Amino acid sequence: MSKKKGLSAEEKRTRMMEIFSETKDVFQLKDLEKIAPKEKGITAMSVKEVLQSLVDDGMVDCERIGTSNYYWAFPSKALHARKHKLEVLESQDPGCCFHEIIKVSYYRKFWLGAVAHACNPSTLGG
């Protein structure tokens, strides 16, 4: 008898976001409770909780129109959020730790590659 393991919360969030990115549509909760179990294997009982966590994190938008709540997440929103974050980081002082991390990781990769090449017996010509 095999016991089927359920999805983790992060897997459910990822799969829920896939629904939004694949369809690029607006949904009501009842629609998602029908679609998620069939297409992504998310149990209908957990759809509301997963959806609320995505709304709380700003990954999915929610708007109440009349008596209904509508949910959506378009790919362009994620792109704009990443661009904005990059602009903020780039506008900071050039001595910022972010820029230093990039420089250090680049030079470390270059340096380690050179050391590995120099220490390799086949490159010593012997």
C-alpha positions as CSV (number, residue, x, y, z in Angstrom):
1,M,0.0,0.0,0.0
2,S,1.6,3.2,-1.1
3,K,0.9,6.5,0.7
4,K,0.6,9.5,-1.6
5,K,2.5,12.5,-0.3
6,G,0.8,15.9,-0.6
7,L,2.3,19.0,-2.1
8,S,4.3,21.4,0.0
9,A,3.0,25.0,0.5
10,E,5.7,26.3,-1.8
11,E,4.8,23.8,-4.5
12,K,1.1,24.8,-4.3
13,R,2.1,28.5,-4.6
14,T,4.2,27.7,-7.6
15,R,1.5,25.7,-9.3
16,M,-1.1,28.3,-8.5
17,M,1.1,31.0,-10.2
18,E,1.4,28.7,-13.2
19,I,-2.3,28.8,-13.6
20,F,-2.3,32.6,-13.8
21,S,0.8,32.8,-16.0
22,E,-0.5,30.1,-18.5
23,T,-4.0,31.5,-18.8
24,K,-3.4,35.2,-18.4
25,D,-7.0,35.4,-17.2
26,V,-9.0,36.8,-14.3
27,F,-10.7,34.3,-11.9
28,Q,-13.1,34.1,-9.1
29,L,-12.4,31.8,-6.2
30,K,-15.0,29.2,-7.2
31,D,-13.3,29.0,-10.7
32,L,-9.9,28.4,-9.2
33,E,-11.4,25.8,-6.8
34,K,-12.5,23.9,-9.9
35,I,-9.4,24.4,-12.1
36,A,-6.6,23.9,-9.5
37,P,-7.4,20.3,-8.5
38,K,-7.8,19.2,-12.1
39,E,-4.9,20.9,-13.8
40,K,-2.3,21.3,-11.0
41,G,-3.2,18.7,-8.3
42,I,-3.9,21.3,-5.6
43,T,-6.7,20.2,-3.4
44,A,-9.8,22.3,-3.5
45,M,-9.8,22.7,0.3
46,S,-6.4,24.5,0.2
47,V,-7.0,26.7,-2.8
48,K,-8.3,29.6,-0.8
49,E,-5.4,29.5,1.7
50,V,-2.8,29.4,-1.1
51,L,-4.5,32.1,-3.0
52,Q,-4.6,34.4,0.1
53,S,-0.9,33.8,0.8
54,L,-0.1,34.9,-2.8
55,V,-2.3,38.0,-2.4
56,D,-0.6,38.8,0.9
57,D,2.8,38.6,-0.7
58,G,1.7,40.9,-3.6
59,M,2.1,38.2,-6.3
60,V,-1.6,38.0,-7.1
61,D,-3.9,41.0,-7.3
62,C,-7.4,40.9,-5.8
63,E,-10.3,43.3,-6.4
64,R,-13.8,43.3,-5.0
65,I,-16.3,44.2,-7.6
66,G,-19.9,44.2,-6.3
67,T,-20.2,41.1,-4.2
68,S,-17.5,39.1,-6.0
69,N,-13.7,39.0,-5.6
70,Y,-11.6,38.7,-8.7
71,Y,-8.0,37.4,-8.8
72,W,-5.3,37.9,-11.4
73,A,-1.6,37.9,-11.9
74,F,-0.2,39.0,-15.2
75,P,3.5,38.2,-16.2
76,S,4.1,41.9,-16.9
77,K,3.6,42.8,-13.2
78,A,6.5,40.5,-12.1
79,L,8.7,42.0,-14.9
80,H,7.9,45.5,-13.7
81,A,8.6,44.6,-10.1
82,R,12.0,43.1,-11.0
83,K,12.9,46.2,-13.1
84,H,11.9,48.5,-10.3
85,K,14.0,46.6,-7.8
86,L,17.0,46.7,-10.1
87,E,16.6,50.4,-10.6
88,V,16.5,51.0,-6.9
89,L,19.6,48.9,-6.4
90,E,21.4,50.6,-9.2
91,S,20.5,54.1,-7.9
92,Q,22.1,53.4,-4.5
93,D,25.7,54.3,-3.7
94,P,28.2,52.5,-6.0
95,G,29.9,51.3,-2.8
96,C,26.7,49.4,-1.9
97,C,27.1,45.9,-0.8
98,F,25.1,44.6,-3.8
99,H,27.6,46.0,-6.3
100,E,30.5,44.7,-4.2
101,I,29.0,41.2,-4.1
102,I,28.7,41.2,-7.9
103,K,32.3,42.4,-8.3
104,V,33.7,39.9,-5.7
105,S,31.8,37.0,-7.2
106,Y,33.0,37.8,-10.7
107,Y,36.6,38.1,-9.7
108,R,36.4,35.1,-7.5
109,K,35.1,33.0,-10.4
110,F,37.8,34.4,-12.7
111,W,40.6,33.8,-10.1
112,L,39.4,30.3,-9.1
113,G,39.3,29.4,-12.8
114,A,42.9,30.7,-13.3
115,V,44.1,28.8,-10.3
116,A,42.4,25.6,-11.3
117,H,44.0,25.9,-14.8
118,A,47.4,26.6,-13.4
119,C,47.3,23.7,-10.9
120,N,46.1,21.2,-13.5
121,P,49.1,18.9,-14.3
122,S,48.0,18.6,-18.0
123,T,48.4,22.4,-18.5
124,L,51.9,22.5,-17.1
125,G,53.4,20.9,-20.2
126,G,55.0,18.1,-18.3
